[in-house]
Amino acid sequence: MYKKILVPVDGSSKSLKALDCANALAELTGGKLVVLHVIKHLQFSHSFSDEMMLENINKGREAFAQRLLEGMKKQLNPVILAKSEFILVEGQVPAEVIIDEAKERGCDAIVMSSRGLGGAESLLLGSVSHAVLNMTDMPVLIVR
């Protein structure tokens, strides 16, 4: 049970808590982690006409994401770290990317953070975590 756990991270303190929780769960189950960061590249539009500048911004976002994933490695138990994967995936709808990656990589569960947003439906969960919960039948642990 829970031998492969997907952990989406965005660098926030809440996603670091989710990573800690997933690390502890992997220790208990002897599992491994798939730490995922979804990067949304900016798209060319009429309001953003300088393609070269847009390309540089996207490269900078990718470099930031790589540094973010490298920093996450310091947080894991060395035994869990040795068995874990760290992946960066481009996608426009993070919830869909999270679910697709969990399925594609054969994960048993998803551990992710919540994010408080306004509005009645999202009082407890952020829009991405809420969407993941509604779009999958896989076990999802939301860390607050």
N, C-alpha and C positions, 0 to 999 in steps of 0.2 A: 504494500500500500504506500502510495506517495514516494515512489522511487525516482521520479523525475519531476521536478517542480519548476515551473516557469515563473520568473520574477521580473515584471516590467519595472524599470526604474527611470526616473526623470531628473534625479539629482536633488530633489527636495528632501527636507528632513523626514517627511512622512514616508517617502520611498526608501530611505535608509532604514527606518523602523521595519518596513516590510521585508527588506533584505535580511535584517537581523532575525526576524521571525522565521523566514524561510530557511536560514542557516541552521537555526535550532531544530526545526522540523526535519531537515535533512540529516542532522546528527542523530536524532531519535530513530529515524527510519532507515538509516544507511543509504539515503538517496543522494542524488546529485541535483545541482541547480543549473538552469538555463537563464542567465541574466540578460534581459533584453532591453534595449533602448530603441524607441521608434523615433526616427527623424523625419519631420515633414519639411521637404524642400519647398522653398518659395517658388511659385510659378511665374512665368513671364506674363505680364498683363499690360494693358494700355496705360495704366497708372504707374507702372514700373517699367520704363522703356529701355533702361541701360542694361543690356544683357551681360556685359562684362562685370558690372558691379553686382548683379544678381548672382552670377557664377561665383564670385569671390565671397559673397555672403554665405552661400550654400557650402562652400569649401570650409569656411570658418566654423559653421555649425557642425559639420562632420568632424573636424578636428576637436571641437569642444566635446562632442559625444564620445569620441575615442578616449579622451582624457578622463571623462566621467566614468566610463567602464573600467579603465585602469585603476582609478581611485576606489572603485567598489571592491576590487580584489583584496585590498588591505583590510577589509571589514570581515572577511570570511575565515573560518577555521581552516588551517592549512590542509587538513584531510579533505574537507569539502571543496576547497579551492582546487585541489589537484584533479577532482572529478568534474568540475564545473565548466560550462561553456559561457562565453560572453559574446553576444551578437548585437550588431547594429543593423537595423532594417529600415529602409525608406518606405514610407507609406503615408497616404493622406488621411486615413481614418484609423487612428491608433487602436481602437477596440477591435476592429476587424483584423489588424495585423497581429495583435496579441493572441486572439483566438486561432488564427491560421497557423501561427508559429507553434503554439501549444500542440495543435493537432499534428502538424508536419513533423515535429520533433518527438512525438510520442509521450508527451507529458501527462502525468496523472492528476495534476492540480495546478492551480494558479494562485500565487500569493501576491497581493498588490495593495497599495495604499488607497485610502479614501482621500477625498479632497472636498472640503466644505464649500459649497456654492450657494448662492441665493436661490430662492424659489421653493415652493412647497415640495416638489418631487425630489430635489437634490439637497435637502437639508442635511442628510447624513452621508451621502455618497456624492462623489464627483461625477461628472458626465461620463468619463471613460470607464470608471469602475462600475457605474450603473449599467452602462451599455454591455460590458463584458458579462455581468450577472444575467442580463436578459437575453444574451445571444448564445450562451453555451449551457450544456448540461453537465460540464466538467465541474468538479468541486472548486470553489473559489473562496479563498480566505481573504477578507478585507481587514487590513490593519489600520487602526485609527491612531 
